[in-house]
Amino acid sequence: MALPVSADRHPLTAIASRSLADEVAARVRAAIVAGELGPGEHLRELDLASRFEVSRSPVRDALVQLDHEGLVRLRRHRGAVVVGLAVEDIDELHSLRLSLERLAIGLAAARARPEDLAELRRTADRIRDAAGAEPAAVVAERDVAFHDRLYAVAGHGRLQACWAMIRPQIYRFLVSRNFVNDDYRAIAASEHHELCDAIAAGDVDASVAMIDRHLEGAYRRLRQEYGAAADPDDDALGPSHGSAAAGPAS
C-alpha cells in the first residue's frame, strides 16, 4: 500500500515526539482530508507501522481514533478503509454543527472577556488575510481555527469535545471539491468579523441569529458544490460512515 503524503508537508520519518498514536492519526488524517487517501482505500496496521517506523499498537489506536471521527471504518480482522462522504453526511453534520454552535456563540456572547474578543478578532483577521491569495487549505484551516477559538471562549468542556469530534469532517468538506472558491473567500473575509461584533455586543439573541445565517449560507453553498441542490439523493462521494462498501469518489 502506498501512502501518498507529500514528503515536504508530512515527512515520513520516524516519529519521536508527542503521543505516537496522535501523531500517526494526525498524518493519516491530513492525507485523507487532502484527498491523498481516497474513499475505499485500505489502511493496514502493518503497512502503516512500517511506513512510520512505529509498532502496530499506536497505529491501532490511531485508526480507532479516526474511526470515531468518521474518517475511516474499522473492519474486524481486515484493517480500516477510508470512508466516502455522501450528501446525507452534509445534512447530518450541518444539523449537529448548528446545534453546537448556537450554544457555543450564546455562551461566548455572555462570557467573553476583552482578551477573548481580541483573540477572536485576530483569528478573523487571519482569515481575511488568507482569503485574498492563500491556497484553499490555508483558508479552511483558519476558518476552522476561528471556530476552535469560539468554542474555547464558550468555556464548556463537553461542548468543545463534541466539536473536536466533527471538526476533521468539517475541514474535509471545506477543502474538497474546490469549495473554497471566490464566493466563499469573500464571505469568509467579512462574516467572521461580523460574528466578532455580535459577540462583543454581548447580545446572545443577535449572536445566535448571526451564527444561524453564517452556517446556513455555508451549508447551502456546500450542498450546491456537491451537486446536492439538483439531486438531493445523489451519493456522488461514495457511502457514508457505516455503509457496507466504499466506492471511489467521483
N, C-alpha and C positions, 0 to 999 in steps of 0.2 A: 504493500500500500504506500502510495506517495502522499506526503503531507505538503501540499503546495503553498507553504507560507513563505513569503518573501524574506530572504535572509537579511536584508538591510533593515527590515522593520521588526522581525521576530527571529533573531539568530537562533538556530537550532544547536545550541551548545549545552553543555552540562549545566543543570540548574543548581545553584549554590546558595541562593538567598530566598528568604521568606518561606512560607509553607510550600512544600513540594506539590501537594495536591492543588493548592490555589494557583500556583504558577503554571502547572500543566493545564488546569481549567482555563486560565486566562489566555494561554496561547491557542488552545483549540477553539475557544470562544471567538477569539479575534479572527481566526481563519474561517469560521462559519459565518460570522457577521459580514466579513468582506466578500463572501461568496467563493472563497478559495476551496472550501469543502462544501459540496453541493448536496441537495436532498437525495437521500438514498445511499450516500457513500458510507461504507462500513468503517468503523473505528475499532480496531482490535487492541486489546491491552498490551500484548507482546510487541506489536509494531510500534505503538506509542512509547512504551518503556525503552525500547531500543533507540528510537529517534531522539528522545530527550535524555537518555543516559540516566535513567532512574529505575527503581524497582517497579514491579507491577502494582504494588499496594497504593502509592499515590495516584497512579493512573486510574485505578479502580475507583478511588474516592473522587477524583476529578470528574469521571464520567457520571457518577451518581449525582454530583452537584449539577452538571449540565443537563441531566435528565430532569431534575427538579425545576430547572429554569425553562424547560420545554424546548431546548435546542437539540437534544439527542433523545433517542428512545432506547433504553436498555432491553436486551432480549436475552433470556436465560440461556447460558452456555454458548451464546453466539455474539457476544460483544455488544456494541452500540451502533446505531445508524443515525445519520444526520436527518433531522425532521424537516419535512417540507412545510410551507406556510400557505394556508388557504384563506379565502375571504371570511370564512367563519371565525378564523383566528383574529382578523382585524376587528370584527364586530365584538367578540368577547373581550379582547384587550381594551378596546375603546370604552365599553361599558364599565369594566373594572377600574380602568385608569380614571375615568370621570368621577367615580365614587371616591376613590382615594384622594384625588387632587382637590375635590370640593372640600373635604375635611382638612387637607393639608393647608390650603390657602386661607381657609377660615381661621384656623389656629394661628397661622403666620400673621394674619392681619391683627389678631388680638394680642399676640405675644412679641412681635418683632421689636428688637431694641435698635437704637441708632446704628450700632456696629453691624447688626444683621442686615439692615437696609443698605448700608454702604457696600457690604459684600455682594448682596443680590444685584445691586446696580453695576458692580464691577463685572459680574458674570454676564449681565445683559450687554454691557459694553463689549465684552469679548465676542459675543455672538454677532453683534453689529460689525465689528472689525473683520470677522471671518467671512461674513455674508458677501462681502464685495468680491473677493477673488480666491478664497481658500478652497481646497478640494471639498467635495461633498462630505467626506468622513469627518473633516475638521468641524464643519458647521454643525453636523449632527452631534458630535461629541460635546460641543459647547452648549448646544440646546439641552441635551440631557443633563449636563453639569449644572445648568440653571435650576432644573427641577430637583436635582440632588440637594442643592442648597435650600430650595423651598421646603423640602421635607425636613431638613436639618433645623431650619428656623421654626417649623411647626412644633418641634420638641416632643414628638410622640414616637417612642422607640418601636412599638409594634407596627405602627403605620409605615415607618421608614423601612422596616423589614419587608413588609408587603411590597413596597415599591422596588426594593432591591431584587425581588423575585421576578418581576416582569420587566425590569429595566433592560436586560440584554435583548429581549424580543422587541421592545420599543425601538431601541437603537438599530436593530437589524432591519426593521421596516423602513426606518428613516434613510438608511444608506443604500437600500436595494432599489432596483427598478428606476434609478435616476430620480428618486423622489425629491432630492434636494435640487430643485430647479430654480429658475429666476423668480417665479412667483413666490415660492416658499422662502427664498432668501430675503426678499423684500419684506414679507410679513414677519419673519423671524427677527429682523433687524429692528422692527418697531414694536411689536406686540409684547415682547418681554419687558421693555421699558414701561409700557402701559400697565403691565402686571405689577411692576415695582411701585408705580404711582398709587395703584389701588391699595396695595398692602401698606404703604406709607401713610395713607389717609386713615388707616385703622377702621375702614368700613367693611365689615365682614360680608354683608349682603352684596355690595358692589364688587368685592373681590371674587366672590363665588360666581357672580354673573359674568365677570370678565374671564375667569378660567373656563366657564362653560363655552363662551364664544371662541376662545383660543383653541380648545380641544375639539370643538365641533368643526371648526374650519380645517384643522389638521386631519381629522377623520374623513371629512368629505374629499379633500384633495387626495388622501391616501387611497380611498376606495376608487376614485376615478383613475388614479395612476395604475392601479392593479386591474383596471377594466371592469371593476365590480359594478359601476354605475349602470353600464349597459346590460350586464348579465350577473345579477346578484348570486346566482347559483354556480357561477364559474369557479372551478377548482384549479386554476391555472398554475398555481405554485406547488402543486403536489399535496399529499394528505396532511392533515393537521396532526398534532400530537396525539398518539394513541391509535392512529389508523392502522389498518392491517398491513399496508405496504407503503413504501415510499418511492415515488416516481420522480423523474427529473424535472427540474424547473423549466418552464417554457421561456 
